[in-house]
Amino acid sequence: SITMPVAMSGASVFAGKQYDVYLASEDGIFGAKLGSDTLTPVVNFVNSDLALEGVSSILELDDGRMAIQAYGAEVVLDTYILQPIKPEDVKDKKELTLAGYYVSYDVRNQVIAFNKESTDYRINIQDYSQYDLAEDDYDSSTGMSKMNTDLVSGNIPDILVMNEYMPGVMRTVAENRW
């Protein structure tokens, strides 16, 4: 069994080789070993400049690459061959952090488009909804609490996306006037 974070509750599950199963969510693909509660990030769609809505199949190739079929922004099923890249082979860019609670698909697509175009900057997304637990509710969520704690302690992102899911942040900002 695997205990999945709430943010992964809608993830698609696929058999794997390196990992027993792969979980594909809106953020990317995560590997898991059966009997472990640890999810290992394998593919981050934003960092890979992939605007994908849903993965329909994953196939690990013997040479370390991964073939996936996924729906993109045009709601067309496409096939992608993903090749791992060593960190030292990635061009250095100034990194900016965009944070929010339930960062929408539209915002993710805008970040991906920006990252593809910019030669000097790269935006990373910190979506606090990933910390939510099954017992959380709208007014009291683990992700929202972590975001509030980070903000009031000075851990402020470069870009903050506000939305209707964030009443706690609005109260915190008004009370502390940072």
C-alpha positions as CSV (number, residue, x, y, z in Angstrom):
1,S,0.0,0.0,0.0
2,I,1.0,3.6,-0.5
3,T,-0.3,6.5,1.5
4,M,-0.7,9.4,-1.0
5,P,-0.9,13.1,-0.2
6,V,-4.3,14.6,-0.9
7,A,-2.7,16.5,-3.8
8,M,-2.1,13.1,-5.5
9,S,-5.6,11.7,-4.9
10,G,-6.6,12.3,-8.6
11,A,-3.3,10.9,-9.9
12,S,-3.2,8.2,-12.5
13,V,-1.2,5.1,-11.6
14,F,1.1,3.2,-13.9
15,A,3.3,0.1,-13.5
16,G,7.0,0.8,-13.5
17,K,10.5,-0.8,-13.7
18,Q,12.7,1.5,-11.6
19,Y,9.8,2.1,-9.3
20,D,6.9,-0.3,-8.6
21,V,4.4,2.3,-9.7
22,Y,4.4,5.8,-11.2
23,L,1.8,8.4,-10.2
24,A,1.1,11.1,-12.8
25,S,-0.5,14.3,-11.5
26,E,-0.9,17.8,-12.9
27,D,2.6,18.6,-11.5
28,G,4.5,15.7,-13.0
29,I,5.4,12.1,-12.5
30,F,6.4,10.6,-9.2
31,G,7.8,7.1,-8.5
32,A,6.9,4.9,-5.5
33,K,7.9,1.6,-4.1
34,L,5.1,-0.6,-2.7
35,G,5.1,-0.6,1.1
36,S,6.7,2.9,1.2
37,D,4.9,6.2,1.8
38,T,7.7,8.1,0.0
39,L,7.0,9.6,-3.5
40,T,10.1,10.5,-5.5
41,P,9.8,13.2,-8.1
42,V,10.8,11.8,-11.5
43,V,9.5,14.4,-14.0
44,N,8.5,17.9,-13.1
45,F,6.3,19.2,-16.0
46,V,7.0,22.9,-15.4
47,N,10.8,22.3,-15.1
48,S,10.6,20.3,-18.3
49,D,8.6,23.0,-20.1
50,L,5.7,20.6,-20.7
51,A,2.1,22.0,-20.6
52,L,0.3,18.8,-19.9
53,E,-3.2,18.2,-18.6
54,G,-3.2,14.4,-18.2
55,V,-1.0,11.5,-18.7
56,S,-2.7,8.4,-20.3
57,S,0.3,6.1,-20.4
58,I,3.9,5.7,-19.2
59,L,6.5,3.3,-20.6
60,E,10.0,3.1,-19.2
61,L,12.6,2.4,-22.0
62,D,15.7,0.3,-21.3
63,D,18.0,3.2,-22.0
64,G,16.7,5.4,-19.1
65,R,14.3,7.4,-21.2
66,M,10.5,7.5,-20.6
67,A,7.8,7.5,-23.2
68,I,4.6,9.1,-22.2
69,Q,1.3,9.8,-23.9
70,A,-0.4,12.9,-22.5
71,Y,-3.0,15.5,-23.3
72,G,-1.6,19.0,-23.9
73,A,-3.1,22.5,-23.9
74,E,-4.9,21.7,-27.2
75,V,-6.5,18.6,-25.7
76,V,-4.8,16.4,-28.2
77,L,-3.1,13.2,-27.2
78,D,0.6,13.4,-28.0
79,T,3.5,11.1,-27.4
80,Y,6.7,12.4,-25.7
81,I,10.0,10.8,-25.3
82,L,11.6,12.2,-22.1
83,Q,15.4,12.0,-21.7
84,P,17.0,12.6,-18.2
85,I,19.3,15.6,-18.2
86,K,22.2,16.0,-15.7
87,P,21.9,19.2,-13.6
88,E,25.3,20.4,-14.8
89,D,24.0,20.4,-18.4
90,V,21.2,22.8,-17.6
91,K,21.9,26.5,-18.4
92,D,22.2,28.6,-15.3
93,K,19.3,31.1,-14.9
94,K,18.2,33.3,-12.1
95,E,15.4,31.4,-10.3
96,L,12.2,33.1,-9.2
97,T,9.6,31.4,-7.0
98,L,5.9,31.7,-7.7
99,A,3.8,30.4,-4.8
100,G,0.2,29.9,-4.3
101,Y,-2.5,27.6,-2.9
102,Y,-3.9,25.5,-5.8
103,V,-2.0,27.1,-8.6
104,S,-4.2,26.8,-11.6
105,Y,-3.5,25.1,-14.9
106,D,-3.6,28.5,-16.7
107,V,-1.0,30.0,-14.4
108,R,1.2,26.9,-14.9
109,N,0.9,27.2,-18.7
110,Q,1.9,30.9,-18.4
111,V,4.9,29.9,-16.3
112,I,5.9,27.3,-18.8
113,A,5.6,29.7,-21.7
114,F,7.7,32.3,-19.8
115,N,10.4,29.7,-19.0
116,K,10.6,28.6,-22.6
117,E,11.1,32.2,-23.8
118,S,13.4,33.7,-21.1
119,T,17.1,33.3,-21.4
120,D,17.9,34.9,-18.0
121,Y,15.1,33.8,-15.6
122,R,13.3,30.6,-14.7
123,I,10.2,30.5,-12.5
124,N,9.7,27.6,-10.1
125,I,6.2,26.9,-8.7
126,Q,5.6,26.2,-5.0
127,D,2.0,25.0,-4.7
128,Y,1.1,24.7,-1.0
129,S,-1.9,22.5,-1.7
130,Q,0.5,19.6,-1.9
131,Y,0.8,19.6,1.9
132,D,-2.9,19.1,2.5
133,L,-4.1,16.0,4.4
134,A,-7.2,13.9,3.9
135,E,-8.8,15.3,7.1
136,D,-8.2,19.0,6.1
137,D,-11.2,21.2,5.2
138,Y,-11.7,24.5,3.4
139,D,-11.1,26.7,6.5
140,S,-8.4,24.6,8.1
141,S,-5.8,23.0,5.7
142,T,-2.3,22.0,6.3
143,G,-1.1,23.6,3.1
144,M,-2.7,26.9,3.9
145,S,-1.2,26.8,7.4
146,K,2.3,26.1,6.0
147,M,1.9,29.0,3.5
148,N,0.7,31.4,6.2
149,T,3.6,30.4,8.5
150,D,6.1,30.9,5.6
151,L,4.7,34.3,4.7
152,V,4.7,35.7,8.3
153,S,8.1,34.3,9.0
154,G,9.6,36.2,6.0
155,N,9.8,33.3,3.6
156,I,8.1,35.3,0.9
157,P,8.1,34.2,-2.7
158,D,9.0,36.5,-5.6
159,I,5.5,36.1,-7.0
160,L,2.4,35.3,-4.9
161,V,-0.7,34.1,-6.7
162,M,-3.9,34.9,-4.8
163,N,-7.2,33.1,-5.4
164,E,-10.5,32.2,-3.8
165,Y,-8.9,29.3,-1.8
166,M,-6.9,31.7,0.3
167,P,-9.0,33.4,3.0
168,G,-6.4,32.6,5.7
169,V,-3.7,34.4,3.7
170,M,-5.9,37.5,3.3
171,R,-6.5,37.6,7.1
172,T,-2.8,37.1,7.9
173,V,-1.7,39.9,5.5
174,A,-4.3,42.3,6.9
175,E,-3.4,41.5,10.5
176,N,0.4,41.7,10.1
177,R,0.7,44.3,7.4
178,W,4.0,43.0,6.1
